[in-house]
Amino acid sequence: MNRTTVSLIAGTAALAAVTGFATLSSPQAAGSAGTAGTAAELPVERTSLLCPSPSTSDIAETSYTSFTPVTKGAGSGGGAELQAAAAESDGKSRTGSKGKSDSKAKGKKAAKPVLEPEEPGKPATGDTSGGDAPALVGTSEGRFAPGWTVQETTEVAAGSGRGLQGVNCSAPDTEFWFPGASTAADRTDYVHLTNPDDSAAVVDIELYGKDGALDSTLGEGITVAPHSSDPILLSTLTEEKQENLTVHVNVRSGRVGAAVQALDDKLGGDWLAASTDPSGSLVLPGIPKDATAVRLVAFSPSDSDADLKVQLASPSGLITPAGNETLHVKAGMTTSADLGDVTRGEAGSLVLTPTGTSAPVVAALRVVRGKGDDQETAFIPATRPVGTRATVADNSAKGTTLSLTAPTRGATVKVTASAGSEGGEAVSKTFTLKAGTTQNVAAPTPTGLKGTYALTVEHVSGGPVYGARTLAATEDGVPGFTVQTLPDDRGMVAVPEADEDLSVLQK
């Protein structure tokens, strides 16, 4: 095979990698979208999502919500399904909280949640209970693929990590960064690895603390069997106890989904989603206005230190937190800054920009609500902008807050509340955001709502917009909450038109 042929195959493979994996087709009428060589925006035709095992607690109650926004040009066929991943790949014990084993017998599967999407534009829900619920591997095709999202939400009434835990099921990838993890005595953090493919994946897990990389050989060459999931307890990878860590998941072969479950003995817990790719400037949207403690954790994977300007995008504009005007991040080391109650009762998002020469960083926030024994924790990673469209599912009439920020320029967005999972009609509103501000917008709710619904944010005009959704539920006085960001759903992909030319195979 000559070099030209290999290049063509590589280009096609790169297009197919969008949104986990996506099968693309050319425009049916060549030239209808423009002149030859013009890229056509087409819906992806296949999407993969992976949901981690929700909890090891016997009193956990977990709900799943699947939603696909209606997408023009997506056709009329297809479907979506979530299937249980196999039990742990090697059948061995994985040490759990307080020495308890959370392993399951090899080949044993818990009953999967009943979740059968009927049509785009309407959420489908399922639920499960207890500590044996498996990780899920999901695939959607045809009209169900563009923008497909699945939310996993778990309520744990007591014990380590008690409160509300939520995570958007994510697409498989080959690299992940998780600033904000911990091996402190009161934390029990797992990194969940899920392999959706027919061949084994080989993964390295690296830990970086305040002084650089932690000594560990146990994180090298971890094998995740096909169609299986492994929760890896971070404290088994190193003997060092550090409050703030950055976890780097690097996949040598294959693909995995990855998420960190952070459980605290006193401050509840939540899922820590991966930070967006390392960048010189980052936005961390949607800090709850009643946050009592906010901690910024950042890491620079480059060989250069990073000096960052720290600003809060408030409802009135960009402000600089007193005493935390800048953050110096040493190369290869995890740095943290306690910002306190930085929002002071107003909506806010953190904006990080270089003060001089730019160096790539990853970052996340640990956010605490409540006081004394009634505290709960959530995490907000740096995220991509909303882009063309972003969706978040499992919203309710009460306890849902949608936060939007336009850090550089004013912008206009359209927000659509879908039909309810058990009834109701979709409703849309348009919002205008001023430059440098964050707003907790009065998001619409479906007319005649029954059940839960999805919120879809579409960029209409202006500068980039970032978003996050907070779910809150108080149980026995404990303010349980969880925050999910709204990155672009990558439901559309640019496909260049091309004419058939077999002469390239003869060169």
N, C-alpha and C positions, 0 to 999 in steps of 0.2 A: 504494500500500500504506500503510495507516494505522499509527500508532505502536504500537498494541496488537499488531498482527500481527507487526511487526518484533521486539518484545520476546519474543513466543512463540518465534520462530525463533531468536533469540539464545540463549534459555535452553536450547533443544534442542541447539544447537551446542556450548554449554559442556559439557553432559553427555557429548557424543560425543568430547570432547577428552581424556578420562581415559586414562592409560596409552598415550601416543603418539596413537593414535586407537582408539576403541572403538565398536562398533555395539551398541546396547542395545535390548532389547525389553521391553514391559510384561509384568507378571505375566499368565499365561494365564487365571487365574481372578480376575476383579476382586473385590477385597474379601477375598480369602483370606488376605492377610498383615496384615489389620487394617482399621480404619475408613478411610473415604475420606480421602485426603490423607496417610495414613501412608506413609513411605518404606519400600520393600522393598529389602533387600540382595540384589542379583543379580550373577552373574558377568559380566564383560565378555565380549563375543562376538568381538572382533577386536583384535589387538595388533600393533604394529610395533616392531621392534628393528633397530638399525644397528650393524654391526661395522666398525671402521676397518681399513684395510690394515695387516697385522701388522708387516711389516719390509721393509727394502730390502737386508738381508744375504743373500748367496747361501747361507749356512750356517744360516739360520733354519729351525727345525722348529716348526710351529704345529699345535695341536689345537683343535678346536671341540667343545663339549659343549652340547647342547640338552636342556632339561628343563621339563616342566610338571607341577606337583603335581596330584594328583587333587582336584577341587573339586566339592562337593555342588551339584547343580542346574545343572551345566554342560552337560547334555544328552549326546548320543551321537555327533553328527556333527563335522565339521571336520577340520582338518589344519594342518600347519606346514611352511614351506619357507624356505630361505636361498638367495638368488640373488646372483650377482656383480653389483656396480655397474659402470657403464661406466667407461672410462678417464677420465683427467683431462679436465675440461670443455672446455678450450680447446686441448689438445694441446701447450701450451708447456712448457718446462723449468721445474722447480721445483728450485732449488739445494739439493743435499744436503750431507752431511757432507764436509768437506775439498774442497768445490767440485765434488764428483761429482754429476752430474745423475741424478735418480730419476724422470724423466719416462718415459712410455710412449707409443708411437705412438697417435694418436687412433683410437679404435674397437677397439684391441687388448684382448683379455680373457684373463686367465689362467684355467686350468681351475678351476672352483669345487670346494670340498671336497664329498665325498659325505656328506650328512647328511640322513637321512630318518627323522624321529620316527615310531614305530609306534603308540605309545599313551601317554597321561599316566601318570606314576608310574614310568617307566623312561627313563633317559638315552639319548640317541642321540649318537654321536660321529662325527667326520670329521677329516681332517688334510690338511695340505699342507706343502710345503717350498720353500725358496728365497725370493728377494726380489721375485717378481712376483705374489704372491698379492693379489687385489683386495680392496677393501672389499666387505662383504656387506649386502644389504638383505633383511630377514626379515619375514614376515607369518605370523601364526597365527590360526586361526578356530575357532569353536565350542568344544568341550571342551579344545582345545589352547591357548586364549587366556589364561584366568585364571592369572596368576602365571608366564607363560612367561619363562624366562631362558636366555640363551646366554652361555657363558664362552669367551673367546679367550685361549689361553695359548701363549706363544712362548718357546722356548729358543734362545739365541744363544751359541755356544761361545766366540767371541772377537770383538775389535773394540769400537768405541764402543757402549756400551749392553749389553755382554755380560752374560749371566745369564738370569734368568727374568722375563718380562714378561707381565702378565695384566690383562685388562680385562673387565668385564661389558658386553656389548653393550647400548646404551641406546636409549631412546625418543627420537624427534625432538622438538624444542622450539624456542623462540624466543629464549631467553636463557641464558647459561652464564657462571659465574665460576670461574677457575682460579688461585687463589693458590698460589705455589710453582714457577712456571715460571721460566726464566732465559735470558739471552743472554750469559752469561759465556763466556770463551774456551774452556773445557773442556766446555761443554754444547752440544748440538745438539737444540733443541726444535722440534717441529712441532705445529701445531694442525690436526687432521684434521677436515674438514667433509664430511658426507655428506648428500646430498639424496635422499629416497625418493620424491618426488612427480613428477607429470607436467609441472609448470611450474618454471621456474628460481627459485632462491632468491637473495636479495641480502643480503649479510652485511657488517657492520662489525666489525673487530677493533681493540680499544683496549688499550694497554699502560700499566700504572701501576707506577712504581718508587718509590724511597725519597723522591723529591722531588715526586711527582705524575705527571701524564700525560706520556708520552714523545712527542716530536714525531714524527709520522708521518702521511703522507697515503696511503701504499700500502695501509693496512688498510681504507680506506673503499670501500664499494660493490663488494665482491668478489662476482662472480656464480658460483654453483655450478649447473651445468647439471642438468636433470632426470635422476634415476637415475644420479648420478655422485658421485665423491668427489675432494676436493682436499686434499693435505697442504701446509700453508703454513709455510715455515720462518720462525720468529720473527725471526731475525737479518736477514732481508731486509726487514723492516718498519721497522727503526730502526737507526741507527748506534751507539746507546748500548749499552755492555756493562754489564749489571747482574746481580748475583748472584741477587737475589730480585725477581720480577715477579708482578703479577697480570694475567691475561689476561681481558678481557671480550669475549665473543662476543654481539653483538646482531643479531638477524635482522630486517631491514627488511620483507622480504616472503617468504612461504613458511615452511618449517620445515627444520631440519637436525639431524643428530646431531653432537656435537662431543666430542673428547677430545684431550688433549695427550700426545704421546709425548716423554718427556724422556730423552735419551741422554747419558751422561757418559763421557769418555775414560778415567777412572780408577776411577769408583765404580759402574760398571754403569748400569742404567737401568730404567725402568718406565713404565707409563701413569699419568698424573695424571687422575683422573676429576673431574667438576665438583663443587664444593662445593654443599651444600644452599643454599636461598635465604637471602639476608642476614637475620640474626636477632640479637637482643641476647644470647642464650645459645646455645652450641654444644657438641656432644660429638663428639670424634674418637676412636673406639674401636679397641682391638686393637693397641696398640704391642707388638711382640715383646719378650719378657722379656730377650732377650740383645742388644737394640739397643745399639750402641756410641756412636751420635750421633743426636740427635733435634733437628730444627729446626722451630720453629713460624713460619708465615708467615700474616699476617692483613692484611685490607684493609677499610676502611670506605667504602662507596659513598655515604654520606649526606653532608650538609653539616656534620655535627657529629662531633667527636672521640669516640672510644670508649675508656673505661677498663675493662679486664677483669681479673677475679680469675682467676688460673691455678691449677688444682688437678689432682692426679693421683688418679684413682679406682683404688686398689690393692686387693689381696685383703683387706686389713684395714680399708679405709675411705678417706675423702678426706684427702689430705695436700697440703701446699703445697711445691713445689720450692724449695729454698734458693737465694736470689738471683734468682728469677724469680716472685716472689709476685704481681706484677701486670704488665700490658702496656698501654702507652698507644699507641693507634692513631690517628694524625692523619687527619682527613677527606681522602679522595682520595689517600692515600699508602699504600704497602706497607711494613709493619713486620715485622721478624723478631726471633726470640730463639732462641739456641742453648741447648738444655736439657741437652746432654750425654747421659750414660747414665742418664736420669731414672728408668727403671724399676728399675734395680739388681737385675736377676735375677728380678723378679716381673712378673706380668701387670699391665697398666696401660692406662688410657684417659685422655685429657686432657679436662677439663671447664672451659669458659670461661663465666663469668657476669659481668654488669655490677657494678661496685663502687658505682655511683650511678645517675645518669640513663642509661637504656639507649639505645644507638645500634646500628643493624644492622651486622653484620660478616660477612665470609666468611673461612674459614681452612682451612689444610691443614698436614700434617706431612710433612717429608722424613725418612725413617728409614734409617739405615745399619747394617748388620750386618757383622761381620768386622773385620780389622785389616790394616794395611799394604797389600800388593798384592792381598789376598784380601777386598776389600770389595764390597758390593752395596747397591743403593738401592731403596727402594719409597716410595710415597706413600699417605697416609691423609687424605682430605678430610673435613671436617665433613659429617655425614650425618643423614638423617631417622631416627626410631626404627623398630624392627621393625614396630610397629603390629600389625595383625591377623596378618600372616604375611610372612615373607621367605625367599628361597631362594638358595642359591649352589651352582653345579655344579662338576664336574671335581675332586672330592675323591678321594684315594687312601688306602689303608690306612695308609700311612706318609707323613709330611710334611705332614699337615693339622692345623691348630690352629684351633679355634673359640673366639673370645673374646666374652663377653657382659658388659655392664655395666648396672647400675641406678643412675643418678646421684642420684636424688632420693628414691625410696621402694623398699622391697623389692618383689620381683616373682617370679612363677612362670612358666616357659616350658616348652613341650613341643618337643623336638628330634627330628626324624624323619630317619633315614638311608634313602634310597630303595633300591629294588632296584638292583643293579649293571648297568652297560651291557652286560655279557656274561653276567650270571647272579647270583643271590643274591636274598634276600628282605628286605623293608623291616623296620626295627627302630626303636622309639621309646623315648625316656627323658624324664623330667621333672626339671627343675632349679629350685631355689629360690635367688634372689640376694638378698643383704642390701643395704640402702640404702647408696649411696655406694661400692659395691665393683665390682671387675672380676674375673671368673673365666675362666681357660682351662679350659673344661669338658671332661670326658672324653666327647666326643661319640660316639654309637653308630656302629657300622659294620654294613652288611648281613650277615645270616647267609649264609655260603657265598659271599662276595663274589668276583666276577670282573669285572675292568674298573674303571671309576670310578663314583662315585655322587654324588648331590646331598644336601645338608643343608637341611632346611626347619625354620625356627624359628617357632613360633606362640605368641603372647602368651596366657597363661591368666588371670592375675590380677595386681593390684598396679600399681605405677607404670610409666612408660615404660622400655623396654629397648632398648639399642643393641648392635649386633653387628658383628663383622668376622671374616673367615676368612683365615688365612695359609697359603699353599702354599710349601713349602721343598724344595729339591733341591740337593745339593752335587755339583758337577762339577769334577774336578781341584782339589779343595780350596777352590774358590770357593763361598761360601754363597749360592747363588741363592735369591731368594724374591720373593713378590708378595703384596699384601694387597688384598682386596676387602671393602667394607662391605656391610651387609645392611639396606637401607632397605625399608620396606613395599612389597610388590609391586603394590599397587593393583589386585589382581585382582577385587575386588568394588566395586560402586558403588551408592549409594543412589538409587533411582528412585522418586519420589513417584507414588502412584496419582492418576489424574485421570479425570473423566468428560468425555465429549464435549459441548462447548457451542459450537455454531456461531454463537451470538448475538454472540460477541466479534468476529467478522469483519464485523458490521454496524454497529459503533459508530464 
